[in-house]
Amino acid sequence: MHYNAINLSEKLSKFSEHWSPKVIGEMNDYQFKLVKILGDFVWHDHKDTDEAFIVLDGEMSIAFRDGEVKLSKGEMYVIPKGVEHKPYAEKECHIMLVEPKGVVNTGETNYKLTAENNIWI
């Protein structure tokens, strides 16, 4: 067994594209994913699972049909399953997502920002 810490900064330095989650670890059936975001994403939901957003650096917002939540470094928000949302960031923001294996970043919405799933770094 390997006993190596996962260095988030080192992992974030390995990619530059936005809206393309990269897996860095798994726990039971859940994955921890790092993502760099910038600009607007697409309205979507995840019908079968909650989704946790943890801001590692920068600021972001998550729009809902009836409001929004703003998140800064060190803050997190859990979106309940089935709730339509649209993340966005005015400046590049680094986040960690915690969600079950197999979750597609755009839910069931097919969009140009739909990322390939299960990409490890």
Backbone torsions as a table, in degrees:
resi	resn	phi	psi	omega
1	MET	NA	142.2	178.7
2	HIS	-97.8	135.0	179.3
3	TYR	-116.1	74.7	-179.1
4	ASN	-119.9	131.2	175.7
5	ALA	-68.1	150.7	174.2
6	ILE	-94.4	116.6	-179.2
7	ASN	-90.4	110.8	-175.5
8	LEU	-63.6	-41.0	179.6
9	SER	-63.3	-42.2	179.6
10	GLU	-64.5	-42.4	178.5
11	LYS	-64.3	-42.5	178.9
12	LEU	-63.4	-28.8	-179.4
13	SER	-73.2	-10.5	-175.8
14	LYS	-86.4	-4.2	178.1
15	PHE	-148.8	158.6	-178.3
16	SER	-127.4	-16.2	-176.5
17	GLU	-67.6	152.5	179.6
18	HIS	-98.2	151.4	175.0
19	TRP	62.1	30.3	-178.7
20	SER	-128.5	87.1	-175.4
21	PRO	-59.5	138.2	177.6
22	LYS	-119.8	129.7	-178.7
23	VAL	-78.9	134.3	177.3
24	ILE	-121.1	-9.3	179.0
25	GLY	-174.7	163.3	177.5
26	GLU	-133.4	148.4	175.2
27	MET	-140.6	115.7	-173.9
28	ASN	54.9	-122.9	179.9
29	ASP	-99.5	14.6	-177.8
30	TYR	-106.7	148.8	175.6
31	GLN	-116.3	146.9	171.3
32	PHE	-103.1	122.9	-175.5
33	LYS	-124.5	138.9	172.8
34	LEU	-99.9	141.7	-179.0
35	VAL	-143.7	139.5	169.2
36	LYS	-103.5	129.1	-178.7
37	ILE	-123.4	150.4	177.7
38	LEU	-161.5	130.9	-179.8
39	GLY	83.0	-158.5	-177.0
40	ASP	-92.9	145.9	171.8
41	PHE	-101.1	-154.6	-177.2
42	VAL	-118.6	148.3	172.5
43	TRP	-63.8	130.9	179.5
44	HIS	-162.2	171.8	172.1
45	ASP	-144.9	171.1	175.3
46	HIS	-124.5	101.8	-170.7
47	LYS	-62.5	-28.6	-172.0
48	ASP	-110.9	2.3	-176.1
49	THR	-152.9	150.1	168.0
50	ASP	-73.9	165.8	179.5
51	GLU	-142.6	128.8	-179.9
52	ALA	-103.6	130.3	174.6
53	PHE	-109.5	124.4	177.0
54	ILE	-122.5	119.4	-177.7
55	VAL	-85.4	120.4	179.2
56	LEU	-92.5	-33.2	179.8
57	ASP	-159.1	135.5	178.3
58	GLY	95.9	-161.6	-179.2
59	GLU	-137.8	148.1	178.2
60	MET	-147.6	168.0	173.3
61	SER	-132.3	153.5	173.4
62	ILE	-123.6	115.0	179.1
63	ALA	-85.5	142.8	172.4
64	PHE	-122.8	165.0	-178.8
65	ARG	-62.9	-21.3	-178.2
66	ASP	-122.9	20.9	179.1
67	GLY	159.2	-163.1	178.1
68	GLU	-158.1	162.7	174.1
69	VAL	-125.1	136.6	177.0
70	LYS	-105.6	134.9	-178.2
71	LEU	-125.2	139.3	176.7
72	SER	-119.8	171.2	178.9
73	LYS	-46.7	130.5	178.1
74	GLY	88.3	1.9	179.6
75	GLU	-112.1	158.1	178.9
76	MET	-141.6	161.9	177.0
77	TYR	-147.8	138.2	177.5
78	VAL	-107.4	121.6	178.6
79	ILE	-92.5	122.1	179.1
80	PRO	-65.7	150.3	179.5
81	LYS	-56.5	142.8	176.7
82	GLY	81.7	-3.4	-179.3
83	VAL	-88.4	121.2	179.9
84	GLU	-69.8	136.2	-177.2
85	HIS	-152.0	163.3	179.2
86	LYS	-144.8	103.3	176.6
87	PRO	-73.0	150.8	172.9
88	TYR	-158.5	159.1	179.0
89	ALA	-146.7	131.4	178.8
90	GLU	-73.6	-31.9	175.0
91	LYS	-125.6	159.1	-178.2
92	GLU	-53.4	135.8	-179.1
93	CYS	-132.7	139.7	179.1
94	HIS	-107.6	127.0	-177.9
95	ILE	-132.5	161.2	170.2
96	MET	-115.1	134.2	174.2
97	LEU	-105.9	142.8	172.7
98	VAL	-124.9	117.2	-175.8
99	GLU	-158.6	161.6	-179.9
100	PRO	-62.5	153.3	174.3
101	LYS	-54.6	142.7	173.9
102	GLY	90.9	-6.5	179.7
103	VAL	-71.1	128.0	178.2
104	VAL	-87.9	137.4	-173.4
105	ASN	-60.0	-26.0	179.4
106	THR	-104.0	15.0	-178.5
107	GLY	61.2	-132.6	179.1
108	GLU	-92.4	2.6	178.9
109	THR	-83.0	119.5	176.8
110	ASN	-86.1	119.6	-171.6
111	TYR	-147.4	160.7	-178.7
112	LYS	-61.6	-20.5	179.1
113	LEU	-94.8	7.7	174.8
114	THR	-64.8	120.5	-174.5
115	ALA	-96.0	154.0	173.0
116	GLU	-62.5	140.8	-174.3
117	ASN	-94.2	155.2	171.9
118	ASN	63.8	39.4	176.4
119	ILE	-92.6	117.3	-178.7
120	TRP	-94.2	144.2	170.7
121	ILE	-127.1	NA	NA
